[in-house]
Amino acid sequence: MKKYDPMVTPWQINEQDFPRDGDSAEKLQFLLRYAILAPSSHNTQPWKFSVAEDEIQVLVDRTRWLKVADPDQRELYISVGCALENLLIAAEHFGYGHQVAYFPEPTNEELAVTVKFMPHGEPSPFREPALFDAISSRHTNRKFYEERPIPQSDLQHLQNRCVEEGIWLHMTDDLEIKRKADELIIRLAAISSEVNNRELQVKVGQVFERVCLAATILGIRVHPMSQILEIPELKTEVSKLIPKSDVFPQHTFRLGYAEQEKGHTPRRQLEEVLV
């Protein structure tokens, strides 16, 4: 058996290996190979999955919670939302419809989402087919970003990926804001929500991953800047760039053009995150 390389093997997934003759649980488990390629805060990969015949439970793995960097667990739930979005994109690619229930057990915050799958589903209009191919080619890019503006049409395309009610994507290239926000050099983006709860934090993760994949298709690089919201002074500055009052900044990142990263970050084997 070929040795598992966490920086290579999980990213070499081939859709032709989808077990079309397998049972329902085998097919759903295959979809999770795309879910685990999602970005996460400090690459913590804080997710677990339970697979049944026609259902997947998406759980928060609190053993991977960074208590100092993420004291309120905001980034923990956003990361889980990113994995959920990859799962839904993959499901639609392979012809599944789905029903998503967020926090189906109100007293159990570890069970973030239950997804029920139905064959012969219709794809969502905001999940264009190209997003599926972008899952395995997406990179978090920490390199130097060029001082080249992003075309307005591309920015609008990214903006259109935010469809969840109560969540907004805001982008700015204001130089003063960027200087204060750790000297960002291209364009600062922030996703905010109307209330600060776990469900909307998961949905913020879905929006972020959808934007990341759409940006990948357009050749635009993305770099999460979660530390900005960990510093009260900078969080105040982020709030000022949002043209809506009484909203909660949930996730910040920069967009722009840079040399492509050569490798992927490591991923755990799927078997490690199944329960």
C-alpha positions as CSV (number, residue, x, y, z in Angstrom):
1,M,0.0,0.0,0.0
2,K,1.3,3.5,-0.9
3,K,2.4,5.4,2.1
4,Y,0.1,8.2,3.2
5,D,1.6,11.7,2.7
6,P,-0.6,14.3,4.5
7,M,0.7,17.1,2.3
8,V,0.0,15.2,-1.0
9,T,-2.2,12.1,-0.7
10,P,-5.6,13.8,0.4
11,W,-5.3,16.4,-2.4
12,Q,-4.9,13.7,-5.1
13,I,-8.6,12.7,-4.9
14,N,-10.0,11.5,-8.2
15,E,-13.8,11.9,-8.8
16,Q,-13.6,8.8,-11.0
17,D,-13.1,6.8,-7.8
18,F,-16.6,7.7,-6.6
19,P,-18.1,4.3,-5.5
20,R,-21.1,4.3,-7.9
21,D,-21.7,0.6,-7.2
22,G,-21.3,1.0,-3.4
23,D,-24.0,1.4,-0.8
24,S,-25.3,4.8,0.3
25,A,-23.0,5.1,3.3
26,E,-19.9,4.4,1.1
27,K,-20.9,7.1,-1.3
28,L,-21.5,9.7,1.5
29,Q,-18.1,8.8,3.0
30,F,-16.4,9.5,-0.3
31,L,-17.9,13.0,-0.3
32,L,-16.1,13.7,3.0
33,R,-12.8,13.4,1.2
34,Y,-13.7,16.8,-0.2
35,A,-14.9,18.2,3.1
36,I,-11.6,17.6,4.8
37,L,-9.8,19.7,2.2
38,A,-11.4,22.9,3.6
39,P,-9.3,25.6,5.2
40,S,-9.4,26.0,9.0
41,S,-8.0,28.4,11.6
42,H,-4.3,27.6,12.0
43,N,-5.0,24.3,10.1
44,T,-6.6,22.8,13.2
45,Q,-9.1,20.8,11.2
46,P,-11.6,20.9,14.1
47,W,-14.2,18.6,12.6
48,K,-15.6,15.1,13.0
49,F,-18.2,13.3,10.9
50,S,-20.7,10.5,11.6
51,V,-22.1,8.8,8.5
52,A,-25.4,6.9,8.3
53,E,-27.3,5.5,5.3
54,D,-28.6,8.9,4.0
55,E,-27.2,11.3,6.5
56,I,-24.0,12.9,7.8
57,Q,-23.6,14.6,11.1
58,V,-21.0,17.3,11.2
59,L,-19.5,17.7,14.6
60,V,-17.1,20.2,16.3
61,D,-13.9,18.6,17.6
62,R,-13.2,20.7,20.7
63,T,-10.0,18.8,21.4
64,R,-8.5,20.9,18.5
65,W,-9.8,24.2,19.9
66,L,-7.0,26.9,20.3
67,K,-8.1,28.4,23.6
68,V,-5.7,31.3,23.5
69,A,-6.0,32.3,19.9
70,D,-9.8,31.7,19.7
71,P,-11.2,32.2,23.2
72,D,-14.8,32.5,22.1
73,Q,-14.6,29.5,19.6
74,R,-15.7,31.8,16.8
75,E,-13.0,30.5,14.5
76,L,-13.7,26.9,15.5
77,Y,-17.3,27.1,14.2
78,I,-16.3,29.1,11.1
79,S,-13.8,26.3,10.2
80,V,-16.5,23.7,10.5
81,G,-18.7,25.8,8.2
82,C,-15.9,25.7,5.6
83,A,-15.9,21.9,5.7
84,L,-19.7,21.8,5.5
85,E,-19.6,24.0,2.3
86,N,-17.1,21.6,0.6
87,L,-19.4,18.7,1.5
88,L,-22.4,20.4,0.0
89,I,-20.5,21.3,-3.2
90,A,-19.3,17.8,-3.6
91,A,-22.8,16.4,-2.9
92,E,-24.3,18.6,-5.6
93,H,-21.6,17.6,-8.1
94,F,-22.4,13.9,-7.6
95,G,-26.1,14.6,-8.0
96,Y,-27.4,14.8,-4.5
97,G,-30.0,17.1,-3.1
98,H,-29.7,17.9,0.6
99,Q,-31.5,19.3,3.6
100,V,-29.3,21.0,6.2
101,A,-30.4,21.3,9.8
102,Y,-28.2,23.6,11.9
103,F,-27.8,22.6,15.6
104,P,-30.7,20.1,15.5
105,E,-30.2,19.5,19.2
106,P,-30.2,23.0,20.8
107,T,-28.4,21.9,24.0
108,N,-25.6,20.1,22.0
109,E,-23.3,22.6,20.5
110,E,-20.9,19.9,19.4
111,L,-23.4,18.6,16.8
112,A,-23.2,21.6,14.4
113,V,-25.1,20.3,11.4
114,T,-27.1,17.3,10.2
115,V,-27.3,16.9,6.4
116,K,-29.8,14.6,4.9
117,F,-29.0,13.6,1.3
118,M,-31.4,12.7,-1.5
119,P,-30.5,11.4,-5.0
120,H,-31.3,13.3,-8.1
121,G,-31.1,16.7,-6.6
122,E,-30.9,20.1,-8.3
123,P,-27.7,22.1,-7.9
124,S,-27.9,25.4,-6.1
125,P,-27.6,28.5,-8.4
126,F,-24.8,30.0,-6.2
127,R,-22.7,26.9,-6.3
128,E,-21.5,26.9,-9.9
129,P,-20.0,23.6,-11.1
130,A,-16.5,25.0,-11.3
131,L,-16.4,25.3,-7.5
132,F,-16.1,21.5,-7.3
133,D,-12.8,21.4,-9.3
134,A,-11.4,24.3,-7.2
135,I,-11.7,22.3,-4.0
136,S,-8.5,20.4,-4.6
137,S,-6.6,23.3,-6.1
138,R,-7.4,26.0,-3.5
139,H,-4.5,27.3,-1.4
140,T,-4.2,29.7,1.4
141,N,-1.7,32.2,0.1
142,R,0.6,34.0,2.6
143,K,3.0,35.4,0.0
144,F,3.6,39.0,-1.0
145,Y,0.6,40.4,-2.8
146,E,1.0,42.6,-5.9
147,E,-0.3,46.2,-6.0
148,R,-2.6,45.2,-8.8
149,P,-6.3,46.0,-8.5
150,I,-8.9,43.3,-8.8
151,P,-11.4,44.0,-11.6
152,Q,-14.8,45.1,-10.4
153,S,-16.5,42.3,-12.3
154,D,-14.5,39.8,-10.3
155,L,-15.2,41.4,-7.1
156,Q,-18.9,41.4,-7.9
157,H,-18.7,37.7,-8.7
158,L,-17.2,37.1,-5.3
159,Q,-19.9,39.3,-3.7
160,N,-22.6,37.2,-5.3
161,R,-21.3,34.1,-3.4
162,C,-22.7,35.5,-0.2
163,V,-26.4,34.5,-0.2
164,E,-27.1,33.6,3.4
165,E,-29.6,35.7,5.2
166,G,-28.2,37.9,7.9
167,I,-24.6,37.6,6.6
168,W,-22.7,40.3,4.6
169,L,-19.4,40.3,2.7
170,H,-17.7,43.7,2.6
171,M,-14.5,44.5,0.7
172,T,-12.4,47.6,0.8
173,D,-9.1,48.9,-0.6
174,D,-9.1,52.0,1.7
175,L,-5.4,52.6,2.3
176,E,-5.8,54.0,5.9
177,I,-7.8,51.0,7.0
178,K,-5.3,48.6,5.4
179,R,-2.4,50.4,7.0
180,K,-4.0,50.0,10.4
181,A,-5.0,46.4,9.7
182,D,-1.4,45.0,9.8
183,E,-0.4,46.9,6.7
184,L,-2.5,44.9,4.3
185,I,-1.5,45.8,0.8
186,I,-4.3,44.9,-1.5
187,R,-7.9,44.5,-0.4
188,L,-9.3,43.8,3.0
189,A,-12.5,41.7,3.1
190,A,-14.7,41.1,6.1
191,I,-17.7,38.8,6.6
192,S,-20.1,40.0,9.3
193,S,-23.4,38.8,10.7
194,E,-26.5,40.5,12.2
195,V,-26.3,38.3,15.3
196,N,-23.4,36.6,17.0
197,N,-24.4,33.0,17.4
198,R,-23.1,29.6,16.4
199,E,-25.4,29.0,13.5
200,L,-24.4,32.2,11.7
201,Q,-20.7,31.5,12.5
202,V,-21.0,28.1,10.7
203,K,-22.7,29.9,7.8
204,V,-19.9,32.5,7.7
205,G,-17.6,29.6,7.2
206,Q,-19.7,28.4,4.3
207,V,-19.6,31.9,2.7
208,F,-15.9,32.2,3.2
209,E,-15.1,28.8,1.6
210,R,-17.4,29.6,-1.3
211,V,-15.6,32.9,-1.9
212,C,-12.2,31.1,-1.6
213,L,-13.2,28.6,-4.3
214,A,-14.6,31.3,-6.6
215,A,-11.4,33.3,-6.1
216,T,-9.3,30.3,-7.0
217,I,-11.1,30.0,-10.3
218,L,-10.4,33.7,-11.0
219,G,-6.8,33.4,-10.1
220,I,-7.3,35.6,-7.0
221,R,-5.3,34.6,-3.9
222,V,-6.9,34.6,-0.4
223,H,-5.2,34.8,3.0
224,P,-7.3,34.6,6.2
225,M,-6.3,37.4,8.7
226,S,-8.1,36.0,11.8
227,Q,-5.6,37.7,14.1
228,I,-7.2,41.1,13.2
229,L,-10.4,40.3,15.1
230,E,-8.3,39.0,18.1
231,I,-7.0,42.5,18.7
232,P,-9.7,44.9,20.1
233,E,-8.2,48.0,18.4
234,L,-8.1,46.4,15.0
235,K,-11.5,44.9,15.4
236,T,-12.8,48.4,16.0
237,E,-11.2,49.5,12.7
238,V,-12.8,46.5,10.9
239,S,-16.2,47.5,12.3
240,K,-15.7,51.0,10.8
241,L,-15.2,49.7,7.2
242,I,-18.5,47.8,7.3
243,P,-21.2,50.1,5.9
244,K,-23.9,48.6,8.2
245,S,-24.4,49.4,11.8
246,D,-25.0,46.9,14.6
247,V,-23.3,44.0,12.9
248,F,-20.7,41.6,14.2
249,P,-17.4,41.1,12.3
250,Q,-16.8,37.4,12.1
251,H,-14.0,36.8,9.7
252,T,-11.4,38.9,7.9
253,F,-9.1,38.1,5.0
254,R,-7.1,39.7,2.2
255,L,-7.6,39.3,-1.5
256,G,-5.2,40.0,-4.3
257,Y,-2.6,38.6,-6.7
258,A,0.5,36.8,-5.7
259,E,2.8,34.0,-6.7
260,Q,1.0,30.6,-6.3
261,E,1.9,28.5,-3.3
262,K,3.8,25.4,-4.3
263,G,2.3,23.0,-1.8
264,H,-0.8,22.3,0.2
265,T,-1.0,22.2,4.0
266,P,-1.2,18.7,5.5
267,R,-4.5,16.9,6.1
268,R,-5.4,14.1,8.5
269,Q,-6.6,10.9,7.0
270,L,-10.4,10.7,6.7
271,E,-10.5,7.7,9.0
272,E,-9.2,9.9,11.8
273,V,-12.2,12.2,11.7
274,L,-14.9,9.6,11.4
275,V,-16.9,8.7,14.5
